[in-house]
Amino acid sequence: GEVVKRRAHGLGVSALVALGQDDRQVDLGNSEAVVSQIDSAQIELLFNRTTGLSSQAIVHFVTQLARVSKEELALTDQPRIFSLQKLVEIADYNMRRSRLEWQKMWRAMAKHFIEAASHPNIKVCLYTIDCVRQLAWKFLDKEELSMFQFQADFLQPFEVLMVSTPGVRSEVKDHIVNIIAWMVEKKSSVIKSGWKTIFRIYKGAAQDGNEDVATTAFRSMEHIIVNNYDVLIDNFTDGIGALLAFGQCRCKVEMSKKSIEHLLQAADNLAVKAAASVASKEVLEGGPNAVRHPAEHWLNILRGLSTLVSDQRRDVRAAALNGLFDCLQKHGSSSFDEDTWRLVFNTVIKPLFDDIHCQMQPGEQQKQPGAADTSRSEGTAASWAASMGPPTCLQALTALVRLFNEHLESLSFLLDDVLKLIRNCINHDTEAIARIGVEGFKQLLILSGKKMDDDCWKKVTACIKQLFAGSMPKQLMCVEVSASGEGELPFRKDDVVIQCVVQLLLIDMLQETMREHYDNIPPESVLALLDALQGSYEFAQEFNQQIELRQTLKRLGFIREMRQLPGLLKQEREALSCSLKVLFQVQGDPKMQGTDYASKAVERLMKLCCMVLRNYVNKERIIGEQHAQAAEQPADANSHEREAAQVEMEREVLGLVPIISDVVMGGLRDLRQDQFARHAPELFPLLCDLTVVNSYEVREKVRSVLLVQVGPMLGFQATEASGEGPGGESTASC
């Protein structure tokens, strides 16, 4: 038959025991017999007279009544709410007790109300919530004394149910939020310490994930902002925490965007209040005796916005990123001192980039907290990393560079930190981030180059040299030369490819920087940058000359898809070209003349020019000899490798033509007469050799140098039209 349970007592043991149908009938009969002998009026009188109990007695009475109510509710199929109702009545009868007495009573009752609101029977849950609502409504009518937190204590059961009690039904949470929203609308004028609890309840509603619950809570939150904004200011930490939770809530994009707008509005008000309280030394949330760092409230807002930058929703991410840096641009200079800026950089900006880098980490799948569908989570994270990560990283770095440029004078002490952040981007093992890092560095130099003093340039130069050295693809030299093609590469191909890319990007960055800001860069920094370029050039040249090593690399699978051998020809050419351009620029710089820097530069220039010209002449001669030998020798087993080596040399010679014709010859032609004359003995034989090379472009530029620089030494004055026929064509050939 049907089985029910009752509470059995005996020998100090209390337990629930199962009852059959017959036992149940007996139990009901006994209960009716007992009830018939008790006057209900006397029972009511017992509860009414609790107002006369002592402080300790009333707490004991409430505690035991809560135990009885717990036993009544334990009968899940037929729970009784008699004692639960009497608890509410006793709380009402004793409302006039002192606050401290009432607080002790409430602690005993609140714990039971929380348990009852989590009951398996939804009717019991909702009834319990209504009981607490009735008490809270009456309690709010009693004025709260300053420095007391009774309202917060009274509303705590709602907070515990919303935030930290597992298994609470959505209907219960929805009922709680509607009750709190009604209180906010009708009782806002008397709420004091309760605001902190209300904001925490709304934060829990936003984090719950239920759209109806979150929407109701956010609507009430906006009611507070519109009608009682001072409440948000006075409870800043909890209010901002709730807004951040609504920003992170994935129920509605518009809700998140509006939350970001409210966060930025809070920042505006914080700046105004901070400016007004400077003289009086007031501090939000705590008065004059509170000990708080002035940056604490700023960090709450800025960290919140920084967190939202990693949101997977495009509109939310963009609003958070723009809002974060707009806030720093708008209020940083007026509201932040040096310590605050350091805190902002270390606890907001740096973690922001760390989060972006982490989400873009190759081979790692990011999972959303609490995600049930792992495959879906992994796919979403991979999609974010591929499509949204790089643009977000670039926008963030661009915004940081602009912020630094706008406030360079006040933020110059952060240059080391900014450079370290950029260096971390460039050294990242994802090519997209490495490229973004170099682009951000270039933007920083182009925008701020004219504002930087010598000390700043020294720091920038040291960083660039470190980047050149750190991204040099030295692992290419660690392969043992072999003709078999067996084995595997002793390095990750992608890592070395990224290093090669970074070298080219750094060279390009230096070319543009020198073109824009040469006059602003101190001489010692110019020479240091030339050292970096020379290191890149020499390494690439050394590698390019090792044809057998390059052939081995291709056999092992490095850049196997390309027809040509793996090479650093572009790195060699670009580094060489940039070095020569800078060195020729130094020769025409008046401030350099007569200094040690000038003598070092001219020595390096002539050495480099002679080496390049000699290398070009020799390799062209070798190519000619190889062509002659190839026509005479029959094909053999090594013919293919000889042809590959010859092709690489031809590519190298072809790449040197624009450097020699445009950079070297153009630079020599534009030197002052006395500068060229000092080095004519070593240059003239090389110029003569160049008159017989195959490239007409080179021969033509050599002719121009001879006319302009050597001609005057022989008493011949060249003119612009000298040696040119109609249409600008040369009438003489060298």
Protein Blocks (a to p, Z undefined) as FASTA:
>chain_A
ZZddddddeehiacdddddfklmmmmmmmmmmmmmmpcfklmmmmmmmmmmpcfklmmmm
mmmmmmmmmmmmmmmmlccfklmmmmmmmmmmmmmpcfklmmmmmmmmmmmmmmmmmgfb
lklmmmmmmmmmmmmmmmmmpccdehiaklmmmmmmmmmmmmmmghiafklmmmmmmmmm
mmmmmmmmmpcklmmmmmmmmmmmmmnopaklmmmmmmmmmmmmmmmmmlmmmmmmlmmm
mmmmmmmpmkbmklmmmmmmmmmmmmmmmmmmmmmmmmnopaehhijmbccdfklmmmmm
mmmmmmmmmpcbfklmmmmmmmmmmmmmmmmmmmpcfklmmmmmmmmmmmmmmmmmmmmp
ghiacddehiablmlmmmmmmmmmmmmmmmmmmmmmmmmmmmmmmmmmmmmmmmmmmmmm
mmmmmmpcbfklmmmmmmmmmmmmmmmmmmpcfklmmmmmmmmmmmmmmmpcfklmmpcc
dfklpacdfbdfklmmmmmmmmmmmmmmmmmmmmmmmmmpcfklmmmmmmmmmmmmmmmm
mmmmmmmlmmmmmmnopaklpmbdcdfklmmmmmmmmmmmmmmmmmmmmklgopaklmmm
mmmmmmmmmmmmmmmmmmmmmmmmmmmmmmmpccdfklmmmmmmmmmmmmmmmmmmmmmm
mmmmmmmmmpcfklmmmmmmmmmmmmmmmmmcmblklmmmmmmmmmmmmmmmnopacdfk
goiaehhiafbdZZ
